[in-house]
Amino acid sequence: MSGSNIANFPSPGERTAREGNRMRVVMIGSGNVATAFAMSLKQCCQVVQVCSRTLANARTLATKVGAQAITNLKNIDLTAHVYIIAVGDDAIAGVLNDAPATDGLWIHTSGSTPIDVFAGKRRRYGVLWPMQSLSKSNVTPMRDVHLFAEGIDDATTREVTTIAGAMSRNVHMVNSHDRLRMHLASVFACNFSNHMYTLAAELLHDAGIPFEAMLPLIKTTVEKLDSMTPAQSQTGPAARGDSSIIDRHMQMLDGDKRDIYNLLTRSIISHTKSGE
């Protein structure tokens, strides 16, 4: 499913008259994803609580969305409609063990944790994962973020996609297996590429050159992907098979940088030869 579905949510003009009908949300977590979700949902829902292990963090987000800040999962509002778990993957099971099992809809926001983490612990549950690198210090508008939804059954999936549609115009249904593959692809495209920027910044620093000098190159590389596939836009000595430059680069490197350069160079050469 793509597109939005906000039929169950009051529009801005209806909110005052329908205040009592607004969906009540408990946000479990106060980090990057929790902040982005809470800030977006406050436009159409009532975020009633923010629960975090650290009271100061809970209060920071709760203040922004007009919610109560709590630190004990035992004190969550049992009458809320939706409980969104936006914590680290390793903490999701602990949240489900410690929080009361309410009648509301329970959603986690992980790309790599399967939906069956809820099995036997909750009756109505689903997943809503944003394919975006989020930061609470620079909140990303959710309207254009692609959100991937899953529910334990058709009715629950419709509920999850409705919530997603209130935040974004780009909503899709995907199962846990495919979401994990998408998360893996995101690690390659985002996390690994960002680490390459870190290594590039170190090399530039050694030459007394600011990283900002590289920003136009990075921006152009990304902009090309609007009209070309990544394989089509690949350039550089490995794509050209320029072994003399590759050898000179290798002589300048040692340790992890040398290993990474060699591995990626061989991968680019292999993909170029195969036409991928």
C-alpha positions, 0 to 999 in steps of 0.5 A: 500500500502506498499513499496516505489514509487519515480517515480516522484522524481529525483534521486541524479544523476539527480538533477543537470540536472533537478533542474527546475523540482524538487517538491517545498515544503513549510513546515508549522511548525518547530518542531519535525515532520517538521524537520524530514520531511524537512530534508528527503525531501530536498534530493529529493525536493526543500524545498522553505520555512519554516513558523513558528510563531517564526522567530528564529525557522523558520530560524534554520530549513530553514538554514538546508534545504536551504529554506526561513524563514517566519512567516506570512502565507500570505507570503507563496509561491503560486507556490509551489507544496506541502504544509505540515502542521506539527503543533499541532492538535489544530493549523491545522484549524487556518493554513487553515484559515490564509493561502491562498488557493493555487492550490497545494497539502495540507498535514497535518501530524497528527495521530488524526486529520481527513482528513475532516479538509480540507473539503471546505477549499482546493481542493487537500489534504491528510494526511501523518502520521509517526508512530514514536516518532520524535525529532528535536534535534536527527533527526530520519532517515525516511527510515525505519519509517512507514508512513501512507497516505490518500488522498481525492481521488485516484489521490491525494492518489497516490500523497501523497504515492509518496511523502511518498515513497521518504522518506520511504520504508514503506508506507501504505494507511489508513483512518482517523478512523483507523489512529486514532486507530493507534495513540491511540495504539501508545500512549499506546506503546510509551507515556505511557511506557515512563511515566513508565520509568519516574516513575521507574527513580524516584523510583531508584533515591530514592534508589540512583541508576541511571536509566542507570542500568535499560537500559539492562532490557528495551532493552531486553524487547523490543528485545523479541518482534522481536520473541514473542507477547507482551502477550507471553513476559509478566512476573512479579508478576502479570503475575505469580499471586504472591500476596505476592510480589504485596502486598509488592510493594503496601505497598511501594507506595502511590499517583499516583504510587500506583493507577497506579500499582494497575490498571496495575496489575489488567489489567495484571492479567485479560489478563493473565487469559483470555489468551490474 
